[in-house]
Amino acid sequence: MGRVTGKIAVVTGGSSGLGRGCSLRLAQEGAKVIVADIQDDLGGEVVQEIKDAGGQARYVRLDVTDELAWQSLMDIVKEEFGALHILVNNAGIAIAGSIVDMTLEDWQQQQAINLDGVFLGIKYSIPLMRESGAASIINMSSVAGLKGAANLAAYNATKGGVRLFTKGVALECANNRWPIRVNSVHPGIIETPIWTKINPDAFEAGENAIDPQVLAQVAVPTGEVGFPADIANGVLFLASDEARYITGTELVIDGGISA
Ligand SMILES: NC(=O)c1ccc[n+]([C@@H]2O[C@H](COP(=O)([O-])OP(=O)(O)OC[C@H]3O[C@@H](n4cnc5c(N)ncnc54)[C@H](O)[C@@H]3O)[C@@H](O)[C@H]2O)c1
């Protein structure tokens, strides 16, 4: 208990899946969590769950592609919480399909959420973090940011971008002696709602395009699917002072896929 007590954390995409898991775990360990997402009802439920367990949280609507919304979020964090110590850039989407069939619109939407969103989060958090003391930025990449996958090339591009962007920013912070560590997390196959949305046609038909449990049996060396708590525990470690000497690196949590 108390591994991030007193720290102020923003979790993007905090209403669902991994973001929800990270929000709950950080709050459990004493952080005040700002859950930021576009799914307002679900975000409110996450905040309520945290409060019911005795933690502190607040929901703020944030479309991570909206520059003005990031500026306004930072104003809220500064005015209401006075500091920012943890940013989990987690919001993301996955659009599967052949690159030949992918529309430019889908390519750009995925880039905007998965990569522009991380850029904006970092750009607007660093000034407040520099005033706040030791801080940690955690960017949600993927095993798909380490190796390619057929029919996920556009997603690969975003997640590979997140991986290397993380390292560049980590070095800039280090060179400037800003007290901000920046790392990426690379989940494998984790059971979250993302798998119901990965194929837009199947999503529209209300079908679960991919069953992560079944996929994990063939694709994961341990044969097991991961759960949001598995990722949240890694994020918690990177967010905490236990990871004070860790920056510019990548934490792979994938049941051995990338081994
Ligand atoms: N689940 C996995 O197996 C897996 C594996 C590797 C990486 N990831 C990554 O983890 C992250 C979280 O995914 P998840 O599996 O929890 O999916 P999810 O769909 O359950 O959650 C994603 C959240 O992001 C939010 N979001 C989407 N667009 C947004 C926007 N423009 N602004 C703000 N919020 C937005 C959604 O509303 C949702 O709450 C993503 O970046 C994803 O690429 C997931």
PDBQT file of the ligand as one rigid body, heavy atoms in Angstrom, charges set to zero:
ROOT
HETATM    1  N1  LIG A 301      -5.755  -4.976 -25.016  1.00  0.00    +0.000 N 
HETATM    2  C1  LIG A 301      -4.616  -5.357 -25.573  1.00  0.00    +0.000 C 
HETATM    3  O1  LIG A 301      -4.394  -6.544 -25.829  1.00  0.00    +0.000 OA
HETATM    4  C2  LIG A 301      -3.563  -4.333 -25.902  1.00  0.00    +0.000 A 
HETATM    5  C3  LIG A 301      -2.315  -4.799 -26.298  1.00  0.00    +0.000 A 
HETATM    6  C4  LIG A 301      -1.311  -3.884 -26.604  1.00  0.00    +0.000 A 
HETATM    7  C5  LIG A 301      -1.559  -2.534 -26.482  1.00  0.00    +0.000 A 
HETATM    8  N2  LIG A 301      -2.789  -2.092 -26.104  1.00  0.00    +0.000 N 
HETATM    9  C6  LIG A 301      -2.976  -0.647 -26.008  1.00  0.00    +0.000 C 
HETATM   10  O2  LIG A 301      -3.498  -0.340 -24.729  1.00  0.00    +0.000 OA
HETATM   11  C7  LIG A 301      -4.232   0.873 -24.795  1.00  0.00    +0.000 C 
HETATM   12  C8  LIG A 301      -5.586   0.672 -24.130  1.00  0.00    +0.000 C 
HETATM   13  O3  LIG A 301      -6.327  -0.260 -24.897  1.00  0.00    +0.000 OA
HETATM   14  P1  LIG A 301      -7.447  -1.211 -24.270  1.00  0.00    +0.000 P 
HETATM   15  O4  LIG A 301      -7.123  -2.572 -24.691  1.00  0.00    +0.000 OA
HETATM   16  O5  LIG A 301      -7.643  -0.907 -22.836  1.00  0.00    +0.000 OA
HETATM   17  O6  LIG A 301      -8.710  -0.737 -25.146  1.00  0.00    +0.000 OA
HETATM   18  P2  LIG A 301     -10.145  -0.160 -24.724  1.00  0.00    +0.000 P 
HETATM   19  O7  LIG A 301     -10.860   0.043 -26.023  1.00  0.00    +0.000 OA
HETATM   20  O8  LIG A 301     -10.768  -0.993 -23.683  1.00  0.00    +0.000 OA
HETATM   21  O9  LIG A 301      -9.804   1.254 -24.076  1.00  0.00    +0.000 OA
HETATM   22  C9  LIG A 301      -9.328   2.335 -24.827  1.00  0.00    +0.000 C 
HETATM   23  C10 LIG A 301      -9.876   3.606 -24.202  1.00  0.00    +0.000 C 
HETATM   24  O10 LIG A 301      -9.357   4.705 -24.967  1.00  0.00    +0.000 OA
HETATM   25  C11 LIG A 301     -10.420   5.627 -25.125  1.00  0.00    +0.000 C 
HETATM   26  N3  LIG A 301     -10.213   6.464 -26.289  1.00  0.00    +0.000 N 
HETATM   27  C12 LIG A 301     -10.287   6.117 -27.593  1.00  0.00    +0.000 A 
HETATM   28  N4  LIG A 301     -10.113   7.201 -28.359  1.00  0.00    +0.000 NA
HETATM   29  C13 LIG A 301      -9.935   8.252 -27.518  1.00  0.00    +0.000 A 
HETATM   30  C14 LIG A 301      -9.713   9.638 -27.710  1.00  0.00    +0.000 A 
HETATM   31  N5  LIG A 301      -9.665  10.179 -28.938  1.00  0.00    +0.000 N 
HETATM   32  N6  LIG A 301      -9.548  10.415 -26.629  1.00  0.00    +0.000 NA
HETATM   33  C15 LIG A 301      -9.605   9.884 -25.382  1.00  0.00    +0.000 A 
HETATM   34  N7  LIG A 301      -9.826   8.582 -25.139  1.00  0.00    +0.000 NA
HETATM   35  C16 LIG A 301      -9.991   7.788 -26.209  1.00  0.00    +0.000 A 
HETATM   36  C17 LIG A 301     -11.662   4.767 -25.285  1.00  0.00    +0.000 C 
HETATM   37  O11 LIG A 301     -12.838   5.514 -25.041  1.00  0.00    +0.000 OA
HETATM   38  C18 LIG A 301     -11.402   3.670 -24.273  1.00  0.00    +0.000 C 
HETATM   39  O12 LIG A 301     -11.931   4.013 -23.005  1.00  0.00    +0.000 OA
HETATM   40  C19 LIG A 301      -4.297   1.259 -26.268  1.00  0.00    +0.000 C 
HETATM   41  O13 LIG A 301      -3.317   2.227 -26.547  1.00  0.00    +0.000 OA
HETATM   42  C20 LIG A 301      -3.972  -0.034 -26.973  1.00  0.00    +0.000 C 
HETATM   43  O14 LIG A 301      -3.422   0.178 -28.260  1.00  0.00    +0.000 OA
HETATM   44  C21 LIG A 301      -3.792  -2.965 -25.805  1.00  0.00    +0.000 A 
ENDROOT
TORSDOF 0
